[in-house]
Amino acid sequence: MEEKRGSLQDLLRSQTWRQRPPRGAHLNPTGFSVLSKDVPWEVESTWSTFAAYFFILHVPLSFGILPTIARLLHQSVHDPVITAASALTLQGTELAGFLTLLYYTANNRNKLPCFFIGTSYSEQRNWLKASALGIGFLLLLVLLTSILADRLIGPKDIDNPILKEILLYSPISKSTCFLLYCFVTPLLEETVYRGFLLTSIASGRKFWQAIGISSFAFSLAHFSLENSLQFFIIGCVLGSVYSWSGKLVSSVTVHSVYNAIILLFVSIS
């Protein structure tokens, strides 16, 4: 009887060991995307949350407020320092407002910081490698689409006189401009369109569908019809980098480097 009981216990132990996955096996990423399906907010309220951000924060802070600030400071709206500093302040306010919106709409507020850092699956992916590849692909695709657009539509003047004036006006305006476009803007847009929107959509759809939808929203948010295709491509590359790495820092890095290259190009052109 004791022998049978011992044999039965040994059999149960062996079966339990076989059914238990090897240590760390659950960390092996499967497929291209490693984004978590467990988001800390209601997926059903994704578009209502995005609409609240878009119409309460993005549109008002993007249009109409800069002239008001200039009048309050008794400065010209075209003053490069005022323009750069105001844009930096407004985008910082927009970022803070969106993070506040996420905080108060989240089901589990304690998961928010860890959520944007990355999931357990993302530990298997090298975000620096993803960033480097993303920058290369992004520059290549933008170059190819620019060449194609020049042949189909004709050459377009890419010089931005307002941006160039800000970059060349003074060291203060130039530093503020780089801080805005290489840090605040990438952090804001990647948090909104990749960290929140793409991840929320991907929790209920295939990742490539989420990349396409979020990139379309990213393109529309720039209110530039002539550059809409380019913004869509940029969004797709950034979304792919984020989906593969699972870390927001990778897409922020690509976005920052790309913007820095554009600023350098504008300043020397």
C-alpha positions as CSV (number, residue, x, y, z in Angstrom):
1,M,0.0,0.0,0.0
2,E,2.8,2.4,0.9
3,E,4.6,1.5,-2.3
4,K,1.5,2.3,-4.4
5,R,1.0,5.6,-2.6
6,G,4.6,6.5,-3.2
7,S,4.4,5.6,-6.8
8,L,1.2,7.7,-7.2
9,Q,2.9,10.7,-5.6
10,D,6.0,10.3,-7.9
11,L,3.7,10.1,-10.9
12,L,1.8,13.3,-9.9
13,R,5.1,15.1,-9.4
14,S,6.4,14.0,-12.8
15,Q,3.2,15.1,-14.5
16,T,3.2,18.5,-12.7
17,W,6.8,19.0,-13.8
18,R,6.0,18.2,-17.4
19,Q,3.1,20.5,-17.5
20,R,5.0,23.4,-15.9
21,P,6.8,25.5,-18.5
22,P,10.6,25.9,-18.2
23,R,11.7,28.9,-16.1
24,G,11.6,32.0,-18.3
25,A,9.7,30.3,-21.1
26,H,6.9,32.8,-20.7
27,L,9.3,35.6,-21.5
28,N,10.1,34.4,-25.0
29,P,8.4,36.8,-27.4
30,T,6.3,35.3,-30.1
31,G,5.8,37.1,-33.4
32,F,6.7,40.6,-34.3
33,S,4.9,42.6,-31.7
34,V,5.5,42.2,-28.0
35,L,2.9,44.7,-26.9
36,S,0.8,43.8,-23.9
37,K,-2.9,43.0,-24.3
38,D,-3.5,44.0,-20.7
39,V,-3.8,47.8,-20.8
40,P,-4.4,49.8,-17.7
41,W,-7.5,51.6,-19.1
42,E,-10.8,50.6,-20.6
43,V,-10.3,49.6,-24.3
44,E,-13.9,50.5,-25.1
45,S,-13.2,54.2,-24.1
46,T,-10.1,54.5,-26.2
47,W,-11.6,56.8,-28.8
48,S,-13.5,58.9,-26.3
49,T,-10.3,59.4,-24.4
50,F,-8.5,60.3,-27.5
51,A,-11.2,62.7,-28.6
52,A,-11.1,64.4,-25.2
53,Y,-7.3,64.9,-25.7
54,F,-7.7,66.0,-29.3
55,F,-10.4,68.6,-28.9
56,I,-9.8,69.8,-25.4
57,L,-6.0,69.8,-25.4
58,H,-4.4,69.4,-28.9
59,V,-6.6,71.7,-31.0
60,P,-6.9,74.6,-28.6
61,L,-3.2,74.5,-27.6
62,S,-2.1,74.3,-31.3
63,F,-4.2,77.1,-32.7
64,G,-5.1,80.5,-31.4
65,I,-3.3,80.6,-28.1
66,L,0.1,81.8,-29.5
67,P,-1.2,85.3,-30.6
68,T,-2.9,85.6,-27.2
69,I,0.4,84.9,-25.4
70,A,2.2,87.4,-27.6
71,R,-0.4,90.1,-26.8
72,L,-0.1,89.5,-23.1
73,L,3.7,89.8,-23.3
74,H,3.4,92.9,-25.6
75,Q,5.5,91.2,-28.1
76,S,5.1,90.4,-31.8
77,V,3.7,87.0,-32.6
78,H,6.5,86.6,-35.1
79,D,9.3,87.2,-32.5
80,P,11.4,84.0,-32.7
81,V,12.2,83.8,-29.0
82,I,8.5,84.3,-28.0
83,T,7.4,81.8,-30.7
84,A,9.8,79.1,-29.6
85,A,9.3,79.6,-25.9
86,S,5.5,79.7,-26.2
87,A,5.5,76.5,-28.4
88,L,7.6,74.8,-25.8
89,T,5.3,75.8,-23.0
90,L,2.2,74.8,-24.8
91,Q,3.5,71.4,-25.8
92,G,4.7,70.8,-22.2
93,T,1.2,71.8,-21.0
94,E,-0.3,69.4,-23.6
95,L,1.9,66.5,-22.4
96,A,1.1,67.2,-18.8
97,G,-2.6,67.4,-19.6
98,F,-2.6,64.1,-21.5
99,L,-0.8,62.3,-18.7
100,T,-3.3,63.7,-16.2
101,L,-6.1,62.5,-18.5
102,L,-4.6,59.0,-18.6
103,Y,-4.1,58.9,-14.9
104,Y,-7.8,59.7,-14.2
105,T,-9.1,57.3,-16.8
106,A,-6.9,54.4,-15.9
107,N,-8.3,51.3,-14.1
108,N,-5.1,50.6,-12.4
109,R,-3.1,53.7,-11.9
110,N,-0.1,51.9,-10.3
111,K,0.5,50.1,-13.6
112,L,0.9,53.2,-15.7
113,P,4.6,53.9,-15.1
114,C,5.6,50.3,-15.7
115,F,3.3,50.1,-18.7
116,F,5.3,52.7,-20.6
117,I,8.6,51.3,-19.5
118,G,7.9,48.0,-21.1
119,T,6.5,44.5,-20.6
120,S,8.2,41.3,-19.6
121,Y,8.4,40.3,-23.2
122,S,10.2,43.5,-24.2
123,E,13.1,42.5,-22.0
124,Q,14.0,40.0,-24.8
125,R,14.2,42.8,-27.4
126,N,17.1,45.3,-27.8
127,W,15.6,48.8,-28.0
128,L,18.8,50.3,-29.2
129,K,18.9,48.0,-32.1
130,A,15.3,48.8,-32.8
131,S,16.0,52.5,-32.7
132,A,19.0,52.2,-35.0
133,L,17.1,50.2,-37.6
134,G,14.1,52.5,-37.2
135,I,16.1,55.6,-38.0
136,G,17.7,53.9,-41.0
137,F,14.4,52.7,-42.4
138,L,12.7,56.1,-41.7
139,L,15.3,58.1,-43.5
140,L,15.3,55.7,-46.4
141,L,11.5,55.8,-46.8
142,V,11.2,59.5,-46.4
143,L,13.9,60.0,-49.1
144,L,12.2,57.5,-51.5
145,T,8.8,59.1,-51.0
146,S,10.2,62.6,-51.5
147,I,11.9,61.5,-54.8
148,L,8.6,59.9,-55.9
149,A,6.6,63.0,-55.0
150,D,9.0,65.2,-56.9
151,R,8.6,63.1,-60.0
152,L,4.8,62.8,-59.8
153,I,3.9,66.3,-58.5
154,G,7.0,68.3,-59.1
155,P,9.7,69.7,-56.8
156,K,8.5,71.3,-53.6
157,D,10.2,74.0,-51.6
158,I,11.1,72.3,-48.3
159,D,12.4,75.5,-46.8
160,N,10.6,76.6,-43.7
161,P,11.3,80.3,-43.3
162,I,9.7,80.6,-39.8
163,L,11.6,77.6,-38.4
164,K,14.8,78.8,-40.0
165,E,14.4,82.2,-38.5
166,I,14.0,80.7,-35.1
167,L,17.0,78.5,-35.5
168,L,19.2,81.4,-36.7
169,Y,17.9,84.2,-34.6
170,S,19.8,83.6,-31.4
171,P,21.3,80.8,-29.3
172,I,18.3,81.0,-27.0
173,S,15.8,80.5,-29.7
174,K,17.9,77.8,-31.3
175,S,18.3,75.9,-28.0
176,T,14.6,76.2,-27.2
177,C,13.7,74.9,-30.7
178,F,15.9,71.9,-30.3
179,L,14.5,71.2,-26.8
180,L,11.0,71.4,-28.2
181,Y,11.4,69.3,-31.3
182,C,13.9,66.8,-30.0
183,F,12.5,66.1,-26.6
184,V,9.1,67.5,-25.7
185,T,7.4,66.9,-29.1
186,P,8.6,63.3,-29.5
187,L,7.7,62.5,-25.9
188,L,4.3,63.9,-26.3
189,E,3.4,62.4,-29.7
190,E,4.9,58.9,-28.8
191,T,3.0,58.8,-25.6
192,V,-0.3,59.7,-27.3
193,Y,-0.1,57.9,-30.6
194,R,2.1,54.9,-29.8
195,G,2.0,54.4,-26.0
196,F,-1.7,55.0,-25.7
197,L,-3.5,54.8,-29.0
198,L,-1.6,52.0,-30.8
199,T,-1.4,49.9,-27.7
200,S,-5.1,50.2,-27.0
201,I,-6.0,49.3,-30.5
202,A,-3.6,46.4,-30.6
203,S,-5.2,44.9,-27.5
204,G,-8.2,44.1,-29.6
205,R,-6.8,43.9,-33.2
206,K,-3.8,42.7,-35.1
207,F,-0.7,44.8,-34.5
208,W,-0.4,45.9,-38.1
209,Q,-3.9,47.2,-38.1
210,A,-3.2,49.1,-34.9
211,I,-0.1,50.6,-36.5
212,G,-2.1,51.7,-39.6
213,I,-5.0,53.2,-37.6
214,S,-2.8,55.1,-35.1
215,S,-0.5,56.3,-38.0
216,F,-3.6,57.7,-39.8
217,A,-4.6,59.5,-36.7
218,F,-1.0,60.8,-36.2
219,S,-1.1,62.1,-39.8
220,L,-4.4,63.8,-39.4
221,A,-3.3,65.5,-36.2
222,H,-0.7,67.5,-38.0
223,F,-3.3,69.2,-40.2
224,S,-1.0,69.1,-43.3
225,L,-2.6,67.7,-46.4
226,E,0.5,67.9,-48.6
227,N,2.6,66.1,-46.0
228,S,-0.1,63.6,-44.9
229,L,1.5,60.6,-46.7
230,Q,4.9,61.4,-45.2
231,F,3.5,61.7,-41.7
232,F,1.6,58.4,-42.2
233,I,4.9,56.7,-43.2
234,I,6.7,58.2,-40.2
235,G,3.9,57.0,-37.9
236,C,4.1,53.5,-39.4
237,V,7.9,53.3,-38.8
238,L,7.6,54.6,-35.3
239,G,4.7,52.2,-34.6
240,S,6.7,49.3,-35.9
241,V,9.7,50.2,-33.8
242,Y,7.5,50.4,-30.7
243,S,5.6,47.2,-31.4
244,W,8.8,45.2,-31.9
245,S,10.7,46.6,-28.9
246,G,7.8,47.0,-26.6
247,K,9.4,50.1,-25.1
248,L,8.4,53.7,-25.7
249,V,12.0,54.9,-25.4
250,S,12.8,53.3,-28.8
251,S,10.2,55.2,-30.8
252,V,10.9,58.4,-28.8
253,T,14.6,58.0,-29.8
254,V,13.8,57.5,-33.5
255,H,11.5,60.5,-33.4
256,S,14.0,62.7,-31.6
257,V,16.9,61.8,-34.0
258,Y,14.7,62.3,-37.0
259,N,13.6,65.7,-35.8
260,A,17.2,66.7,-35.0
261,I,18.2,65.8,-38.5
262,I,15.4,67.9,-40.0
263,L,16.4,70.9,-37.8
264,L,20.0,70.6,-38.8
265,F,19.1,70.4,-42.5
266,V,16.8,73.4,-42.2
267,S,19.4,75.5,-40.4
268,I,22.2,74.9,-43.0
269,S,20.0,75.0,-46.1
